């Protein structure tokens, strides 16, 4: 198959062995690559209802079919597992250059199973796989140090995926890190690597990716697509300002989580908005073969690095009452080096501040106070002092101190930076997300706040948009996001179904319709639902204070708004009906057959 390498590398850490097997091309035909092919492999590889920490529970690295080619924004990698935090599927996406290097080494996917008796680093150079003891030399390193060490000790051109100290200590929101500033966050892939005693995978490939006999036609088409669709006004914002542009917009709309979600408007946002970050931006950086170059590099008062993105600004800034831009950058840099997801870190620290100020328990953390705030990431990563309790995560920490209502999470995944009391559609986005509290599966807030094409204070018409979206207007629905994640196009390319069809034409060697594009996404979404049902997914819900009348904000632009429990439940049932699922969210046999989903509960 053109674009695919046709090989999967299987690594057994328990035995320190590796083997190469053919890619399942039948699955690739149905699920394309990226998210879809990852989920199909997870269905086979994960023991049903098994312990996420068990040695046989795999972590899978999966590329998209266009990785390593000239298609812009397609250098991204998806990492997947059964999450130790949520107990359901976990797929996280990371940019940089690891996925193309994996393809150049000859592999579409890497499946990592087993558990090493001692800390280990795995190096891969084309078809040579080595297991290097890590306990004396590499264990304990931060993420940038281990990448530097692998370039020195293994290959100067090596691309490395690693964990930091947080992963080594199995913190539930530990990330995987590559190219220093790129993180596969959310859900605890880094914790599983730490449990498996895998410090890093470092890869070097000397091959290439074949696109078929019509290579010139493909390259000419890609040049045209880049010119007409990528380097346009629709995507220019990502290069010029990036996601910090959302900070002022969301706070003004009453949507930015503030002081542990007690408000949606942060009075200090002017100090950490896009204008403030533009003053300290030094340059832009890009992932492999990406024309957009969205990575904003900032420098101030001795701290420098990519980001922070809006989610970090919201959760580690407003949610913690922090309006000091340098302190925010230092917190973000510490999380990057330690291998911590910033969304969960800011959520947990904000919760601890709230518990302190309410007199429930004194963690020595208070809203807006910088000193304790800056110490928190290292304490969490090392499980020392207050970090031993904060490392429990928001749900367990709030429950321990008798206030579960203060934990803003869905299915034990802490919520990102959009308060649904200011944009009602986000309540359905969070509840129905296939990995727990997440904004990446559907983005109704684009219509509700950014573009302003739909009223933010109603759920009328939102279920249809949640499922199908309206990509022509920039509204991404769950089915379309699923197919985007199969090709693993970056969200900062506002790609349309018609443009994906043009690219799939090269992949499938025939004309492709937009209906076929959406069918792939819907098929993948239903496969994910089956996986979660098999593993015992929690009911689709959000924290009750986010939709009940007595949880409404009292200040800011979203003051007084309440979704209402009955309205929320009614809209959720409408989502199920649109999907062809029953009242419990179980896909019908007719729907699965219609979509060609090849597994059953």
Secondary structure, 3 states (H helix, E strand, C coil): CCCCCCEEEEEECCCCEEEEEECCHHHHHHHCCHHHHHHHHHHHHCCCCCCCCCCCCCEEEEECCCCCCCCCCCCCEEEEEECCCCCCEEEEEECCCHHHHHHHCCCCEEEEECCCCCCEEEEEECCEEEEEECCCCCCCCCHHHHHHHHHHHCCCCCEEEECCHHHHCCCCCECEEECCCEEECCCCHHHHHHHCCEEEEEEECCCCCCCCCCHHHHHHHHHHHHHHHHCCHHHHHHHHCHHHHHHHHHHHCCCCCECCCCECCCCCHHHCCHHHHHCCEEEEECCCCCCCCCEEEEEECCEEEECCCHHHHHHHHHHHCCCCHHHHHHHHHHHHHHCECHHHHHHHHHHHHHHHHCCCCCCCCCCCCHHHHHHHHHHHHHCCCCHHHHCCCHHHHHHHCCCHHHCCEECCEECCCCCCCCCCHHHHHHHHCCCCCCCCCCCCHHHHHHCCCCCCCCCCCHHHHHHHEEHHHCEECHHHHHHHHHHCCCCCCCCCHHHHHHHHHHHHCCCCCHHHHHHHHHHHHHHHHHHHHHHCCCCCCCCHHHCCHHHCCCCCCCCCCCCCHHHHHHHHHHHHHHHCECCCCCECHHHHHHHCCCCCC
